[in-house]
Amino acid sequence: MIGDYDVANIRREFPILERQVNGFPLVYLDSAASAQKPRIVIETQREYLAHFHSNIHRGAHSLAIQATEAFEGAREIIKEHFNANINAEIIFTSGATDSINIVAGSWGRANLTASSTVLLTHLEHHSNIVPWQILASEIGFKIDVVELLSDGSLDIQDYKTKLTTSPSLVCFSHVSNTLGTINDAKLLTSLAHEAGAIVLVDGAQAAPHMNVDLSDINCDFYAASGHKMYGPTGIGFLYGKLAILESMPPLRGGGEMISSVSFEEPTTFNVPPYKFEAGTPHISGAIAFGAAIKWMESIGVENIAAHEQALTKYAHEKLLQIEGLKIYGTAEHKASVVSFLVEGIHPSDLGILLDQLGVAVRTGHHCTEPLMNWFKIPGTVRASFAAYSTFEDIDALVAALERAIKMLK
């Protein structure tokens, strides 16, 4: 235990951390891909499925009312945690990818023209690139890209220069999933607004590691995923300013998103957020996502962040002692992700051998292939940390790396 942060006690809340892999205790260093789940999240989802499963909003019976209250209670938890103005600004989605696709398919298709420009950055996940490329192929608008500095941070001067072209939309990741680079979302949003742009922030990697205040950032859209925040897979949210959501056409048709349907008259649509929530949602996932957020708040997001920052600093120090190892992403402000290569060894080979020693890392381009091309590398090994990660995990990674490197050279 360091200070008041009792990581041993936290780890006891995660059943999966008790298992072994290939005869070794599991060292899970892949939380940027998906965080593990505490018992409260697992039990919350089980409780719903076992005791009050029902479809929501349209039922008059007790189960439907209980399920609806729990589902809408989770929306309230998200609104409060991220400091949105009202619940109507929180749309449940299947995750950050789905959220970005909703913005592209609805706002983008309604507002972008062949003369528009969408400004992205070299830090983006494919989820914040491909939807815009697909839409650009349909509409014909231009995609521009902000350059990076050698440490993996955003080139703010290039950003300001490209804003002078008056892009219609600016999209950027709050935190890079590959490098850990933390962007100043409030500053980037303010500069984009001064240039007349709408702003979408991909917050998938920021939400697990810091307190995100949407009212302070003042972005127009914000996307996040539950499974990065110790919640279930297949659930997330899209935040949008209410006035913008009200102006947007629905993307999907079906139940819940309508006000009235007729063969004789045009269909009328529901108000946000329901206008964008066609069909039966991931009810158990949403309720358990709310539980995950309350769990994070019980530990203290700022306490988790401080623990992760200490781990990241320690990992940099220990890994750089390995001969031939280079870390990609050394920005002054970065989250708990360490991407690296060892000279002469393909990252996939390292990943396979590390797994044989019980160490789970991610290898490849991490859905950031343009970023890998920018660095002129095939990919990296990525170790990522969470609330339950320990300094001993990093020591185990280093020992396993040294053993693997000897086997591969």
N, C-alpha and C positions, 0 to 999 in steps of 0.2 A: 504494500500500500504506500502510495506517495501522497503526502498531505492527507486530505480528506477523501481522495479518490481511491476507493477500494476495488481495484480491478479483479481481484480474486473473487470477491463477492458478486461482482457483475457477471463474471464468467459462469458462475453457478446457475445463472438464469438462462443459459443457452445450452440446451441438452446436447446439441450436435457437437459441441466442443469436448464432450467426454469420450468421443469415439476414436478409434485408431484407423489409420490408412496404411495398408501394406506393412502392418506390424509396428508402425510408429505412431506416437500420439499425433493427432491432427494439428498442424500449424496452418491456420486458415488466414492467408494473406491475399484474398481476392474480394474484399468487401466493396471495392469500387464497382465490380461487376454485379454483385448482389450481397447485401449484408445478411448475416444469419438472424434468426428470430428468437426473441426471448419467450419464455413460457407464457407470459401474459398475452402475447399476440396469438400464439398457438391456441391457447385456451379460449380466448375471446372468439376466434373463428369457430372452434369446436362447439362452444356454448350456443352460438347462433344456429348452427346446423343441427344440433341435437335437440334444442328446446324451443326455438321460436322462428324457425324458418318459415317465411311466407313471402310472396311478392309484395311490393311496397306501393304506397300512395293510393291505390284504387280499391283496397279491401276495407270492409266495415267491421270485420271480425277482430278478435283480440290479438291473434298472432300477427296479422297485417299491421295493426296499429303499433304493436311493440317493435316490429321490424322497421317500420317507417320512422319511428322516433329514434331508434338506434342509428339508422342510416343518416337521417338529417342531423342527428347529434354529431356524427363524424364530420359532416360538412362544417358545422359550427366550430369544432375543434381545429380544423384546418384554417378556417377564417381567422380565428383568434391567434393561432400559432404564427401565422404569416402576416398578421396585421393587415388584412384586407378590410375594406370598408363595410361590406355586407355579404351575407351568405350567397346572394344571387351572383356574386362575382366568382364563385368557386364551382367549376364544372368537373364532375367526376369523369375520368377517362380511363383507358387501360394503362396509361403511363405517359411519360414525357414524349415518347415518339408519337403516340396517338394525339397528344395535345398539340404538337407542332403541326401535324397533318391536318388537324381541324382548322388551325389558323390559316394554313396554306389553302385548303380546299374551300373554306368559307370566306374569310376576310380577303385572302389573296386573290381568289378568283373574281370577287366582286369589285376589288379596288385597283388591282394592278393592270397596266396596259402595256402595249408594245414599247412605249416610250419610258417606262418605269425602270428604276434600278433598285435591286435588293443588295444590301451590303452585308456580307458575311465576314468571318475571320478564318485564318489558317488553323485555329484551335478547334474548330467545330467537329462534333460527332457527326457521323453520316446522317443521323436523324434530323440534323439541322442543316443539311446540305441537299440530300436527295429529294425531299418534297419540293424544294424550290427549283431544282433542276427539272423535275417532272412538269411543274407548272410553267416554267420558262419555255419548255419545248412546246407547250400548248399556246401560250400567250405571246411569247417572243420578247420578254423583257430581259434586261442585262443583269448578270450577277457579277458584282465586284467583290474583291477579297482584300482584307486588311493584312498587312505584312507583320512579321514577328521580329523581335530582337533575338540575338544568339542565345540568351538564357531562357527562351521560350515565353517571354512576356510579350504583350501586345505593343506594337510600335504606335504609340499614341500620336506622334506627329503624322504618320501615314494615315491613321484613323481620321484625324482632323482634316487632312488634305482631301480624303475621299468623301468626307461629308460635304465638301464644297460643291460636289456634283448633285446635291439635293436628292439623295435616295428616298424612295417612298417608304422603305422598310429597312430597319437595321436589326440584325439577329446576331446574338453572341452568347457564348456559354459563360455563366457566372464563374464556374470553375472547370478547368480542362480535365477531362477524365483520363487523359494520357500523361500529362505533365504535372498536373496539380496546380497550375497557374491560377491564381485568384484575380479575376478582373474587378476593377472598381465599377460595379454595376450602376451605382448612383451617378458617378461622373460620366460614364459612357452614355447613359440614358439622357442626362441633361444636355450633353453636347449634341446628341442625335435630335432631341426635341427642338433645340435651337435651330437646327438645319431643316426642321419641318417634317421629320420622319416619325413613323410609328415604330415602337421598340418591342421586340420579343426577346426574352431572356430564357435560355435553357438552364434551368436550375437543378437538373438531376443530380449533379455532383456537389452542389453547394448546400442543398437542404439538409443532408446528413451531418454536416460539419460546422455549421454556423447558424446563428439566429438571423433569419431573413425577414426584413421589414419591408413589405411591399409598398406601404404608404410612403416610406422614406425613399426607397429607390425610385418610385413613381413611374415604373415601366408600364406599358400598355398590356402586355401579356407576360405570363411567367408559367413555365412548365416544370413539373416534378413528378417523380415516381415513388410509389410506396415501398417497393422492395429495396431501394437504396437506403431507406430510413427505418430498417428493421421490421417493415411490414410485409404483407403478402405480395406475390407477383401478380401482374394483371390488373393493378389498380394504381391510379395516380390522379393528378388534377391539372386543369388549365385554369389559371387566374386570368381574367380579363376585366378591364374597366367597364362598368355597367353600360355607359353610353355607347361604347364600341360594340359590346355584345348585343345590345338592343338593335343596332343598325345592321348586324350581320345576318345573312340568310342561314337557315339550318343546313347542315351538311348531310344528315341522314334522316330519312323519313321512317315513321312507325308510331308505336304507342308512346305515350307520355309527352312527346314533343309537340303535340297538336292541341289546339283549343277547340276546333270544330272541323269535322270532315263531312263533306257532302259530294254527291255526284252532280248536283245541280249548281252549287256555288263553289268558288275557290276555297280550298282548305285554308284555315287560319291557324297560326302557330302559337304555342305556349310562350310564356315569358322566360328569360334566362333565370336560372341555369338550365331549366327543363327543356328548352328549345333545342339543346345540344345533347340531350341524354335519351335518345331514342331506344326503346326496347328495355328489357329487364337488365339492370346493371349488375355488376359484381358486388352483390349486397354484403356477403360475408367479408369480402376483401376490404370494402370501404369501412365497415365497422372495425375490423382489425387494424386497418391503417390508422384510424383514430386512436386505438389503444397503443399503437407503436409510438405515435407522437406524444401521448401522455407519458409513456415510459421514458422517452428521451427527456421530457421536461422534468420528470422525477429525479433523473440523474443530474440534469442541468446541461443544456446544450453547450454552454460556455465551458463547463468542466470537461465534457467530452472533447471539445476542441483543444483545450489546453493539454490534455493527455495525448491526443493525436499529434499535436505540434512537437511535444517532447519526443515521441516515438520517431517522427520524421527526421528530426535533427540527429537523433542517435543512429538511425538507419543510414543517413548520409555519411556520418563519420565512420561507421563500421564497414560499409560497403566500399568506400573509397580506399580502404586499406588493402583491398584485393587487387593484385597486379592485373593491369589490362582492362579494368572495369571502368566504364564511363556512364555517368548519370545524365539523362536527358530531361531537362526541365529544372533549372536552378534559379528560378525567379525568386526575388526577395519575399514575395507574398505567395505562398503555395499551401495547398491542402495536403492531406496525408496520403499521397501517391508518390512512389519512387519508381521511375522507369529507367532501365539500364541495359547495357550490352557488355559482354565480355569479348575482347578482341579475339577474332578467329573462331568464335563459336556461335552457331545459329541459335537464336532465342528458343526455338521450338525444342531443340535438343536439350537445352538446359531445363526447360519446363518439364519434360518427360522424366529426366533423372531426379529432379527435385520432388516430383510426385512420388516416385519410388521410395523416397526418404520421408514421406508424409507431409511435405510442404506444398501447399496449394497456392500457386501464383497464376497470373494470366500471361499468355505470350501471344505475339502477333501484332497486328496494326491497331487493335482496340477500337475498331470502327472509326479510325481517324487516318485513313490511307493518304489523303492529301497532306496531312501533317508529317507522316513518315516520308513521303516524297520530298517535302520541304527540307527535312534533315538528311535526305539521301541515304536512308537506311531501310531494311526490309521490315523491321518491327522491333519491339523491345520485349524484355521481361518486365512485368509490372507487379510490384508488391504494393498492396494498399491496406490501410489500417482502419480500425473502427474502435468503438468504445471498449470492446473486449480484448483488443490486441495488447500484447505485453512486450517488454524488452527482451524477455526470454524467447519470444517468437522470432525476433530479429536475430538474436544469437543463433537460433536454430537455422534460420535462413542462411546466415553467413557460413556456418559450419557445413551445411548441405551444399552450398555453392562451391566451397573449397574442395569438397570431396568430388562433386560432379565435374569440376574443371580438371582435376587430376585424371579422371576417367576419360575425358574427351580430348585431352591434349597428348 
